[in-house]
Amino acid sequence: MNSILIWTARIAGTAGVAAMLFAFAGRLGGIYWLAGFQVGTVLQAGMAAALLACLAYLVVLAERPR
């Protein structure tokens, strides 16, 4: 289970950072729509993915034996 959660966190974290950078670069370029979505929506999706990664890592840390 821990292995699945760690890989989930890694993938979600990478996807979240990529989405946030994509939205940030688009906004700096003056673009309001990216791939059919508003830039704010892409940014929020990236932040949600980063939150998922943080929560998955937190579960792994909480379940670690002492």
ABEGO torsion letter per residue (X at the ends): XAAAAAAAAAAAAAAAAAAAAAAAAAAAAGBABBGGBBAAAAAAAAAAAAAAAAAAAAAAAAABBX
